[in-house]
């Protein structure tokens, strides 16, 4: 008697959207990690950028098609990865400001009085 295969996928080997997202995020985190031993060459944080960009593209292309949990996972990972990337690159850690928002900011008033 031949063994009958189940039509249900094995949860341990099933690939899901969350698995894909976590895999890309882990790759980015590995590139930004510190060396485990002193004197060991560090990884290049710039190699994390393509992974972060891929996650951003996935977010854009899957907008409206994700479950709330998938969307929350992707948002959370992107937020964390962006902050870590800024820290690794030595850039200031200010929130990302949209160019349009910067343009809408009212100009500071100049003093007309004597000074």
VOROPA-152162 format. One record per residue (C-alpha): chain; x, y, z; residue in one letter. Coordinates in pm, 1 decimal. Layout:
! residues N
chain,xx,yy,zz,res
A,X,Y,Z,A
...
END
This chain:
! residues 115
chain,xx,yy,zz,res
A,0.0,0.0,0.0,X
A,150.5,334.3,-106.2,X
A,163.3,615.8,144.8,X
A,-85.0,888.2,61.9,X
A,49.9,1244.7,75.4,X
A,-153.8,1504.1,258.0,X
A,-281.0,1797.9,55.7,X
A,-207.8,2022.1,355.3,X
A,135.0,2190.2,342.7,X
A,380.1,2118.0,621.8,X
A,379.1,2426.0,849.1,X
A,753.8,2390.2,907.2,X
A,837.3,2410.2,537.2,X
A,552.1,2631.4,415.7,X
A,665.7,2957.8,262.4,X
A,449.0,3253.4,342.9,X
A,462.2,3626.6,291.9,X
A,575.1,3667.9,652.1,X
A,857.4,3418.7,599.8,X
A,977.4,3609.9,293.7,X
A,964.2,3943.4,476.7,X
A,1146.9,3804.3,780.5,X
A,1413.7,3649.7,558.6,X
A,1486.8,3982.4,386.7,X
A,1486.7,4163.0,721.6,X
A,1731.2,3912.7,873.5,X
A,1964.8,3956.5,576.5,X
A,1960.4,4332.6,627.7,X
A,2021.1,4295.7,1002.0,X
A,2316.8,4065.3,940.8,X
A,2479.1,4324.5,716.7,X
A,2441.8,4589.8,987.3,X
A,2562.5,4375.0,1275.8,X
A,2878.1,4441.0,1470.8,X
A,3163.8,4190.3,1449.5,X
A,3143.1,3923.4,1719.2,X
A,3513.6,3939.0,1803.8,X
A,3741.0,4243.3,1829.0,X
A,3963.8,4276.7,1526.6,X
A,3722.3,4081.3,1309.1,X
A,3619.4,4277.1,999.9,X
A,3270.3,4422.1,1024.9,X
A,3006.1,4380.0,764.7,X
A,2921.0,4661.0,527.7,X
A,2597.9,4833.1,633.3,X
A,2555.8,4962.3,276.4,X
A,2474.5,4606.8,167.4,X
A,2162.4,4622.8,386.4,X
A,2010.1,4899.3,172.9,X
A,1901.3,4672.0,-116.6,X
A,1721.8,4447.4,133.0,X
A,1544.7,4744.3,291.8,X
A,1458.3,4876.6,-54.6,X
A,1314.8,4535.2,-146.7,X
A,1094.6,4540.1,162.3,X
A,976.2,4891.1,73.7,X
A,893.5,4772.6,-278.6,X
A,700.3,4476.0,-138.7,X
A,504.3,4711.0,84.8,X
A,419.6,4935.4,-209.7,X
A,327.1,4652.9,-446.9,X
A,116.5,4461.0,-194.7,X
A,-72.4,4761.5,-56.0,X
A,-432.6,4663.0,7.7,X
A,-363.9,4290.8,-37.5,X
A,-209.0,4208.3,300.6,X
A,-373.9,4088.8,617.4,X
A,-355.4,4333.0,909.9,X
A,-89.5,4112.5,1072.5,X
A,124.0,4102.4,757.4,X
A,95.3,4477.2,712.1,X
A,186.6,4542.7,1077.4,X
A,486.9,4308.5,1052.5,X
A,614.3,4480.7,739.6,X
A,565.7,4830.0,886.1,X
A,737.3,4735.3,1209.4,X
A,1034.7,4574.5,1035.5,X
A,1080.6,4866.9,798.4,X
A,1069.9,5117.6,1083.8,X
A,1328.1,4922.1,1283.6,X
A,1555.9,4858.1,985.0,X
A,1551.6,5224.1,879.5,X
A,1651.7,5337.8,1228.1,X
A,1928.5,5078.2,1247.8,X
A,2051.8,5179.1,902.6,X
A,2067.2,5544.6,1007.1,X
A,2256.4,5449.5,1321.3,X
A,2499.4,5227.5,1129.3,X
A,2561.4,5495.8,867.3,X
A,2623.0,5763.5,1129.0,X
A,2343.6,5987.8,1000.4,X
A,2126.4,6184.9,1243.3,X
A,1833.4,5981.4,1374.4,X
A,1551.9,6223.6,1299.9,X
A,1218.3,6101.3,1165.8,X
A,1193.6,6086.9,789.2,X
A,1032.9,6411.6,671.2,X
A,851.4,6416.7,342.7,X
A,970.6,6689.7,102.5,X
A,613.2,6818.9,63.0,X
A,577.4,6857.0,438.4,X
A,898.0,7059.2,451.2,X
A,771.1,7287.8,175.4,X
A,442.1,7346.5,358.4,X
A,616.3,7462.0,675.1,X
A,543.9,7832.9,719.7,X
A,848.5,8058.3,698.4,X
A,975.1,8211.1,1019.4,X
A,862.2,8568.5,1076.1,X
A,1128.3,8828.1,1043.3,X
A,1141.3,9100.8,1299.9,X
A,1047.1,9441.5,1157.8,X
A,1145.0,9627.0,1473.2,X
A,1477.0,9793.9,1543.0,X
A,1745.0,9554.2,1635.4,X
END
